[in-house]
Amino acid sequence: MIRIARTPQQLLLCMMFLMSFGFATWMVLLNNFVVERAQFTGVEIGILQSVREIPGFLAFTAVFVLLLIREQSFALLALATMFIGILLTGFFPNATGLYFTTVIMSVGFHYFETINKSLTLQWLDKKDAPEFMGQALSVKAIASLLAYGLIWVVMGQFGVDYVWLYALVGGLGVFATLIVATYFKHFDQHATQHKKLILRQRYWLYYALVFLSGARRQIFVVFAGFMMVEQFGYSVSQISTLFIANYVFNFLFAKKIGAFIGRIGERKALLIEYVGLIMVFGGYALVDNANMAAALYIIDHLFFAFAIAINTYFQKIADPRDIAASASVSFTINHIAAVVIPALLGIVWIYSHAAVFMIGVGFAIGSLILAYCIPAKPEPGNELLWSAPKQAQQEN
């Protein structure tokens, strides 16, 4: 019998495994379920995806919930809420019901992601954080692959209906969350967190990097996969194969990428990522071969692991008391792009696919310029190449 150590790191990994398993199940079933059972058109699925992103945009409200509940308990409660939303999904095969269950699922998911980020930056030593974050990506990949395997077995081999699969995963998720909550003790936080919104001038570079990261990710999530289907005729099984390839890569290499970032530093890691993304988005704009497009898709996903460096940069420059509030604010900043970019670029897409990806090149160039502003050894008072000494202390 495998015994899991009762450490903060293992608690984080257990929670991230459960989150990824549940969310992957919800996502992979969604399109088929809404079309087959709820007769969704493009209008309804567009509304549902917009509704799903609203709780992410409102993630800053997490700091106010922390006035009532400790972060560790909040993370577990949010995780259970996500699974309750998943459990209910199959029982409401209509537009109104799906909007309702999606909001429940999304509130839990986005609050969990916000608090999980905060706890990770608080509980981990700065020198260990990059490798651990890479390990966390590997754990998430394992969970997602297991979710795909479960769906293939219970639906493909045994013909289990959507409603019972959603109920099974949601119910088991709530039960597993209760076990995790019971198994792990409450861990102390090294610094008492501010219970108010934090926007500090000296964190502006972090905020800008987070915003542009969210914008680029939306282009990948919304338009790269859509291009594979619309322009190159990829089937559901072929798209699934690409997802599996991405998750296998994360499982095999994400922890090593995290360790690599720890060795070379955030500045160099982000420069590598953004130069790579400039070439990838430029490739998307020019590609006319299905196999080359698939290769770009996998390489694109590869570079997401380097985004760990944005969070470890913030960990190094932040006042430890700011982390929870800043995690909430940064999640909202990231989701500004999620609310705006798909709709605006969807209009551009009608006229030119290449133009959408060239806008992605522009985002990557902007990120590259900002990455040059990161010092070799970021710390409070040395947030930028030109930071003034004692700036952090004066602002606090």
C-alpha positions in Angstrom: 0.0 0.0 0.0 1.3 3.4 -1.0 1.6 5.8 1.9 1.7 9.5 1.1 3.8 11.7 3.3 1.8 14.3 5.3 3.7 17.3 3.9 2.5 20.6 2.3 4.1 19.5 -1.0 2.2 16.2 -1.1 -1.1 18.0 -0.2 -0.6 20.3 -3.1 0.1 17.4 -5.5 -2.9 15.5 -4.3 -5.2 18.4 -4.8 -3.8 19.2 -8.2 -4.2 15.6 -9.3 -7.9 15.6 -8.3 -8.5 19.0 -9.9 -6.9 17.9 -13.2 -8.7 14.5 -13.3 -12.1 16.2 -12.7 -11.6 19.1 -15.1 -10.2 16.9 -17.9 -13.3 14.7 -17.6 -15.6 17.7 -17.8 -13.8 19.2 -20.7 -13.4 16.1 -22.9 -17.1 15.2 -22.6 -18.5 18.7 -22.9 -18.7 19.2 -26.7 -20.3 15.9 -27.4 -22.7 16.1 -24.5 -24.0 19.6 -25.3 -24.6 18.7 -29.0 -26.1 15.2 -28.5 -28.2 15.9 -25.4 -28.8 19.7 -25.3 -28.8 20.4 -29.1 -26.4 23.3 -28.6 -25.5 25.5 -31.6 -22.5 27.8 -31.8 -24.5 30.5 -30.0 -25.1 28.4 -26.9 -21.6 26.9 -26.7 -20.2 30.5 -27.0 -22.4 31.7 -24.2 -21.4 28.7 -22.0 -17.7 29.3 -22.6 -18.1 33.0 -21.7 -20.0 32.0 -18.6 -17.3 29.6 -17.7 -14.6 32.4 -17.7 -16.6 34.9 -15.6 -15.5 33.3 -12.2 -11.9 33.5 -13.4 -12.3 37.2 -14.1 -13.8 37.6 -10.6 -11.0 35.6 -8.9 -9.9 38.8 -7.0 -12.9 38.2 -4.7 -11.0 35.3 -3.2 -9.2 37.7 -0.9 -12.4 38.6 0.8 -13.4 35.0 1.4 -10.1 34.7 3.2 -11.5 37.0 5.9 -13.8 34.0 6.9 -11.7 30.9 6.1 -8.1 29.8 6.0 -6.5 29.3 2.7 -6.0 25.5 3.0 -9.6 25.0 3.9 -10.7 27.3 1.1 -8.7 25.3 -1.5 -10.4 22.1 -0.4 -13.8 23.7 -0.3 -13.3 25.0 -3.8 -12.2 21.6 -5.0 -15.3 20.0 -3.6 -17.4 22.7 -5.2 -15.9 21.9 -8.6 -16.8 18.3 -8.3 -20.3 19.1 -7.2 -20.7 21.1 -10.4 -19.4 18.1 -12.4 -21.7 15.7 -10.6 -24.7 17.8 -11.5 -23.8 18.3 -15.1 -25.4 15.2 -16.6 -28.7 15.8 -14.9 -29.4 19.1 -16.7 -29.2 18.5 -20.4 -30.5 21.9 -21.4 -29.1 25.4 -21.9 -30.2 26.9 -18.6 -29.2 23.9 -16.6 -25.8 23.7 -18.2 -25.1 27.3 -17.7 -26.0 26.8 -14.0 -23.8 23.7 -13.5 -21.0 25.3 -15.4 -20.9 28.3 -13.1 -20.8 25.9 -10.0 -17.9 24.0 -11.6 -16.1 27.1 -12.7 -16.4 28.9 -9.4 -14.8 25.9 -7.7 -12.1 25.5 -10.4 -11.0 29.1 -10.5 -11.0 29.7 -6.8 -9.0 26.5 -6.3 -6.5 27.6 -9.0 -6.1 31.0 -7.3 -5.6 29.6 -3.8 -3.4 26.7 -5.0 -1.1 29.2 -6.6 -0.9 31.2 -3.4 -0.2 28.2 -1.2 2.5 26.9 -3.6 4.4 30.2 -3.5 4.0 30.4 0.3 4.9 26.9 1.2 7.8 26.2 -1.1 11.4 27.4 -0.7 12.4 29.7 -3.6 15.1 27.5 -4.8 12.8 24.4 -4.9 9.8 26.1 -6.5 10.6 25.8 -10.2 11.3 22.1 -10.1 8.2 21.5 -7.9 6.0 23.4 -10.3 7.3 21.3 -13.1 6.5 18.2 -11.1 3.0 19.5 -10.6 2.6 19.8 -14.3 3.6 16.1 -14.6 1.1 15.1 -12.0 -1.6 17.0 -13.8 -0.7 15.3 -17.0 -1.0 11.8 -15.4 -4.4 12.8 -14.0 -5.6 14.0 -17.4 -4.4 10.8 -19.1 -6.2 8.7 -16.5 -9.4 10.6 -17.2 -9.1 9.9 -20.9 -8.5 6.3 -20.1 -11.5 6.1 -17.8 -13.8 7.7 -20.4 -12.6 5.3 -23.1 -13.3 2.3 -20.9 -16.6 3.1 -19.3 -18.2 4.8 -22.4 -16.4 3.0 -25.2 -16.4 -0.5 -23.8 -19.3 -0.5 -21.4 -21.6 2.1 -22.9 -22.1 4.1 -19.7 -24.3 7.1 -20.2 -23.0 10.7 -19.8 -25.2 11.3 -16.8 -23.7 8.5 -14.8 -20.1 9.2 -15.8 -20.4 12.8 -14.7 -22.1 11.6 -11.5 -19.4 9.0 -10.9 -16.4 11.4 -11.4 -18.1 14.1 -9.4 -19.1 11.9 -6.5 -15.7 10.2 -6.3 -14.1 13.6 -6.5 -16.1 14.9 -3.5 -15.3 11.8 -1.5 -11.6 11.9 -2.4 -11.5 15.6 -1.4 -12.9 14.7 2.0 -10.3 12.0 2.4 -7.5 14.5 1.6 -9.0 17.0 4.0 -9.0 14.4 6.8 -5.6 12.9 6.0 -3.6 16.2 6.0 -3.3 18.5 9.0 -3.5 22.2 8.7 -0.1 23.6 7.8 1.2 26.9 9.1 1.7 29.8 6.8 5.1 31.6 7.1 3.5 35.0 6.9 0.1 36.3 7.8 -1.6 37.3 4.5 -3.1 40.7 3.7 -6.9 40.4 3.6 -7.4 43.2 1.0 -6.7 43.8 -2.7 -3.0 44.4 -3.4 -1.9 46.4 -6.4 1.7 47.5 -6.0 3.6 49.6 -8.5 6.7 47.6 -8.1 4.8 44.5 -9.3 3.8 46.1 -12.6 6.1 43.9 -14.7 4.6 40.7 -13.2 1.1 42.0 -13.9 2.1 42.8 -17.6 3.6 39.4 -18.1 0.5 37.7 -16.7 -1.8 39.7 -18.9 0.1 38.9 -22.1 0.5 35.2 -21.0 -3.3 35.0 -20.8 -3.7 36.7 -24.2 -1.3 34.2 -25.9 -2.9 31.3 -24.2 -6.4 32.2 -25.5 -5.0 32.2 -29.1 -3.6 28.7 -28.5 -6.7 27.3 -26.8 -9.3 28.9 -29.0 -7.8 29.2 -32.5 -4.9 26.8 -32.8 -7.1 23.7 -32.2 -9.9 25.3 -34.3 -7.4 25.7 -37.2 -6.6 22.0 -37.0 -10.2 21.1 -37.6 -11.4 23.8 -40.0 -8.3 24.2 -42.2 -6.8 20.7 -42.0 -9.8 18.5 -41.3 -8.5 16.8 -38.2 -11.0 14.3 -36.7 -11.9 13.9 -33.1 -9.5 11.0 -32.7 -6.7 13.0 -34.3 -7.3 16.0 -32.0 -7.4 13.6 -29.0 -4.1 12.1 -30.1 -2.6 15.6 -30.1 -3.9 16.2 -26.5 -2.5 12.9 -25.4 0.9 13.7 -26.9 1.0 17.0 -25.1 0.1 15.4 -21.7 2.7 12.6 -22.3 5.3 15.3 -22.9 4.4 17.1 -19.7 4.6 13.8 -17.8 8.0 13.1 -19.1 9.7 16.5 -19.2 7.8 19.2 -17.2 9.7 18.5 -13.9 13.0 18.6 -15.8 12.0 22.0 -17.4 11.2 23.3 -13.9 14.7 22.2 -12.7 16.2 23.8 -15.8 14.4 27.1 -15.0 15.8 26.9 -11.5 19.4 26.6 -12.9 19.3 29.3 -15.6 16.9 31.8 -13.9 13.6 33.4 -14.8 15.0 35.9 -17.3 16.7 33.4 -19.6 13.8 31.0 -19.3 11.3 33.5 -20.4 13.5 34.8 -23.2 13.7 31.2 -24.5 9.9 30.8 -24.3 9.1 34.0 -26.1 11.6 33.6 -28.9 10.1 30.1 -29.4 6.5 31.4 -29.4 7.4 34.1 -31.9 8.5 31.3 -34.3 5.5 29.1 -33.4 2.9 31.8 -34.0 4.6 32.9 -37.2 4.5 29.2 -38.3 0.8 29.0 -37.6 0.3 32.0 -39.8 2.2 30.5 -42.7 1.6 26.7 -42.4 -0.2 24.9 -45.2 0.7 21.3 -44.2 -1.4 19.2 -41.7 1.6 17.4 -40.2 3.6 20.6 -39.8 0.6 22.2 -38.1 0.4 19.3 -35.6 4.2 19.7 -34.9 3.7 23.4 -34.2 0.7 22.6 -31.9 2.8 20.2 -29.8 5.8 22.6 -29.7 3.4 25.4 -28.7 2.2 23.4 -25.7 5.9 22.6 -24.8 6.6 26.3 -24.2 3.7 26.6 -21.7 5.9 24.8 -19.1 8.3 27.7 -19.2 5.6 30.0 -17.9 6.5 28.6 -14.5 9.2 31.3 -14.5 6.6 34.1 -14.3 5.3 32.7 -10.9 8.8 32.1 -9.5 9.8 35.6 -10.5 6.9 37.0 -8.5 7.8 34.7 -5.6 11.3 36.2 -5.4 10.2 39.8 -5.6 7.1 39.7 -3.4 6.5 40.6 0.2 5.4 37.2 1.6 2.3 38.9 3.1 1.2 40.0 -0.4 1.1 36.5 -2.0 -2.5 35.5 -1.5 -4.0 38.9 -2.5 -1.7 39.2 -5.4 -2.5 35.7 -6.6 -6.2 36.7 -6.7 -5.5 39.9 -8.6 -3.2 38.3 -11.1 -5.7 35.6 -11.9 -8.2 38.3 -12.7 -5.7 40.1 -14.9 -5.0 36.9 -16.7 -8.7 36.4 -17.4 -9.2 39.9 -18.8 -7.8 38.4 -22.0 -10.0 35.3 -21.7 -13.1 37.5 -21.7 -12.0 39.9 -24.5 -9.6 38.1 -26.9 -11.8 35.2 -28.2 -14.6 37.5 -29.2 -12.4 40.2 -30.8 -10.2 37.8 -32.7 -13.1 35.7 -33.7 -14.1 38.6 -35.9 -10.6 38.9 -37.3 -10.6 35.1 -38.0 -13.5 35.5 -40.4 -11.3 37.6 -42.7 -7.8 36.2 -42.1 -6.6 33.2 -40.1 -3.0 34.4 -40.5 -3.8 37.8 -39.0 -5.0 36.2 -35.8 -1.7 34.4 -35.4 0.4 37.4 -36.3 -1.4 39.2 -33.5 -0.1 36.4 -31.4 3.4 37.1 -32.7 2.9 40.7 -31.5 1.9 39.5 -28.0 5.0 37.3 -27.9 7.3 40.2 -29.0 5.8 42.4 -26.3 6.5 39.7 -23.7 10.0 39.3 -25.0 10.7 43.0 -24.5 9.3 42.8 -21.0 11.3 39.7 -20.1 14.5 41.7 -20.9 13.5 43.9 -17.9 13.9 41.1 -15.4 17.2 41.2 -13.5 19.4 38.2 -13.2 18.7 37.9 -9.5 15.3 39.3 -8.7 14.4 40.1 -5.1 12.5 42.7 -3.2 14.0 46.1 -4.2 15.5 44.5 -7.3 12.4 43.8 -9.3 13.7 45.4 -12.5 17.1 46.0 -14.2 16.8 49.6 -13.1 15.2 49.1 -9.7 16.0 51.7 -7.0 17.4 50.2 -3.8 15.0 50.0 -0.9 12.0 50.6 -3.2 10.2 47.6 -1.7 10.7 48.7 1.9 9.6 52.3 1.1 6.4 51.1 -0.5 5.5 48.8 2.4 
